[in-house]
Amino acid sequence: MVEVSSHDFTLLEDDVETRGHGNNVTGKDTISIEVLKRQSPGKYVLVLVDTEDYDNVYATSKAFQVKKSDF
């Protein structure tokens, strides 16, 4: 997860497989944003990257707002 204004990176999960990376799987996954309680509210995007090379980006979500009231 990347905070839009500061570009701070937070690793939420590191064992994800996709159709193009891993075992050619499909499906859905969920993650928790509880880790953001320690950070300030803001605008974030989810980014699926190669954990061995974070510059290799597979997918990026639309930006979404996280507010203190979300917790």
WOFENSUL-V742496 format. One record per residue. N is the residue number from 0. RES is the residue in three letters. PHI is phi in whole degrees, 0 to 359 (NA if undefined). OMEGA is omega in whole degrees, 0 to 359 (NA if undefined). Layout:
BEGIN
N | RES | PHI | OMEGA
N | RES | PHI | OMEGA
END
This chain:
BEGIN
0 | MET | NA | 182
1 | VAL | 237 | 175
2 | GLU | 282 | 192
3 | VAL | 297 | 187
4 | SER | 288 | 183
5 | SER | 259 | 184
6 | HIS | 65 | 176
7 | ASP | 293 | 184
8 | PHE | 256 | 175
9 | THR | 234 | 178
10 | LEU | 280 | 180
11 | LEU | 261 | 181
12 | GLU | 205 | 183
13 | ASP | 235 | 181
14 | ASP | 232 | 182
15 | VAL | 246 | 176
16 | GLU | 244 | 180
17 | THR | 231 | 179
18 | ARG | 301 | 182
19 | GLY | 265 | 183
20 | HIS | 213 | 181
21 | GLY | 114 | 186
22 | ASN | 259 | 178
23 | ASN | 54 | 184
24 | VAL | 262 | 172
25 | THR | 232 | 178
26 | GLY | 144 | 182
27 | LYS | 234 | 178
28 | ASP | 219 | 175
29 | THR | 234 | 176
30 | ILE | 227 | 179
31 | SER | 256 | 175
32 | ILE | 261 | 181
33 | GLU | 304 | 179
34 | VAL | 299 | 182
35 | LEU | 284 | 176
36 | LYS | 302 | 181
37 | ARG | 280 | 181
38 | GLN | 252 | 180
39 | SER | 279 | 175
40 | PRO | 301 | 179
41 | GLY | 172 | 180
42 | LYS | 262 | 184
43 | TYR | 228 | 169
44 | VAL | 228 | 172
45 | LEU | 271 | 182
46 | VAL | 229 | 176
47 | LEU | 267 | 184
48 | VAL | 235 | 172
49 | ASP | 285 | 184
50 | THR | 291 | 175
51 | GLU | 267 | 179
52 | ASP | 207 | 184
53 | TYR | 298 | 177
54 | ASP | 285 | 180
55 | ASN | 271 | 185
56 | VAL | 264 | 179
57 | TYR | 268 | 182
58 | ALA | 200 | 178
59 | THR | 225 | 179
60 | SER | 277 | 168
61 | LYS | 289 | 179
62 | ALA | 293 | 177
63 | PHE | 221 | 183
64 | GLN | 266 | 174
65 | VAL | 246 | 181
66 | LYS | 246 | 177
67 | LYS | 302 | 181
68 | SER | 291 | 177
69 | ASP | 287 | 181
70 | PHE | 254 | NA
END
